[in-house]
Amino acid sequence: MVYRNPVTKREQVDTLRATLREAGLRATLSRLAVLRQLGASKTPMSHAEVVDRLAGSGFDRATLYRNLIDLAECGLARRTDVGDHVWRFELVGGEGGHDQEHPHFVCSNCGSVQCLPADSVSIRPSRGAPRALRRKGLAIHVRGLCDNCA
């Protein structure tokens, strides 16, 4: 038996349009495409990865980059730099998104980035530790070898 998603593609597009409009953004074709890509990805995506996935769709690199920035500025996406000076974007909340800040695992060999569960790393500042460790929004990146490189 084949499982069929009861939500049609049209309903998904309507939901994405409503999400963009609620955030104060116009629901352009390129924004819808970028939002769909971020929602389908299990890991944060760089601008180059979004461009590669949407190749052949007729969207230029600059438009896709502006869309990523717009989504981050209105709170629908989060952008993170894991130390390699490349911004990566991920959906915030909703289906496929993260509701809160969470740590990332970065492979020191291939550079792949994976989301870790929010409770997988805990920080308990000790005496003399910088106050920054007590602030919300602290970015945590764990480095090592991924399963493919180990």
C-alpha positions, 0 to 999 in steps of 0.5 A: 500500500502506498502512503499518500500525503493528504495535503495537496501541493496546492495546499502546501503552496497556499500555506507557504504564501500565508506564512510569507504574508504574515511575516510581511513579505510578498509571496514571490515565486522565488521566495516560495521556492527558497522557503520550500527548499529550507523546509525540505532540508534537514540541515542548514543550507548555504546560499550556494546549496540553495542555488544548486538545488534551484538550478534550472528554475530561472532564479538568479543567485542575487535574488536567491541571496536577497530572499534568504536574507529577507527570510532571516530578517523577518524571523522565518529563517535563522542564519548561522556561521559555523566558523568557515565564514559561510552563512547557512540558513535553516527554517525556524519553527513550523514543519521541518524547522527548529523552534529554538537555538540548537547546536550544530555538528561540523565535520572537520574533514568534509565540512558537512553540517548537521543539526543536533538536538537542543538538549544534546549539549549543555553549558554550565558556566564555572567561576571565572567563565565569560558572562557570554556563556549565560546569554541566550542566542549562544551559538555552539558548534561541535567539531569532529569526524562525521560518520562518512569520514570516520 
